[in-house]
Amino acid sequence: SKHAGGWDALVNKSSTTWRNLPPNRKTPGSDAEWQLLLKEYPQLIRRPVVATEDGVMTQGFSDNAFKHRFQIVT
């Protein structure tokens, strides 16, 4: 998770799945608890997750961010 910017950056907290979780599941206290939550609800992961050879990892889609990240000129 640290390469992705932490659990808060990796998890889509605006999703219906997140909103429907019981309150006690929304506050994992350790990396192991986060991993268990994501194994149970993989749809919580903000997609797409993109890892490039330079070690940079991003998650989620934004047209402008992708153009900037991959230096796409239109």
N, C-alpha and C positions, 0 to 999 in steps of 0.2 A: 504493500500500500504506500510505502514512503516514496517510491519512484513515481507513483501516480498522484502525488500531492496529499497523501493521507486519506483516511477513510471518508472524511466529509466530501472530498473532491471526487472520490470513486463511486459513491452511493448517490443514486438519484432520489433525493428526498422530496421531490415534487410529484413522484409517481403515486398512482393509486395504491400500489402494493405497499409502499412505505406508509401512506396515510392510514391504511387498514390494519397495520401492525398494532398489537397491544402496546401500550405505553412502556412497559418494562422491556420490550424487545428493541425499542428505539434508543436505548442507552447502553450498548455493550461496553463492558468495563475493561476489555483486554483485546489484543489482536486475535486471540483464539476465539473469543466470543463473536467478533466481527466475521471471522472466517466461517464459523458455524452458521451464522445468519445468512451469509452469502451462498453457502452450500445449499441451505434450505430454500432460499429465495434468490436464485441467480438473476432474475429479472430486475433486481435492485441495482445492478451494476450499470453505471452510465455508459452508454454505447454511442459510437464505437470506441474501443480502446486501441490506440495506435502506438506501437513502439518502433522506433527507428534505430538504425545502426549506431547513431551517435549517443544512444542511451536515453534519449528524451521520450517520455511517455505522456500522451495526452488522452483525454476521454471526453466524450460528448462531441456533437457536431455543430460547427458554426462555419458557414460558407467563408466568411472573411478570415477566420482563424486558420482554416485549411489552406486558403490561398496564400496567406502570410507564411505559414509553417512550411509549405512545400514550394514557395516562391513561384506561384502560378501567376502569370501576367495575362490579363484579358484585354 
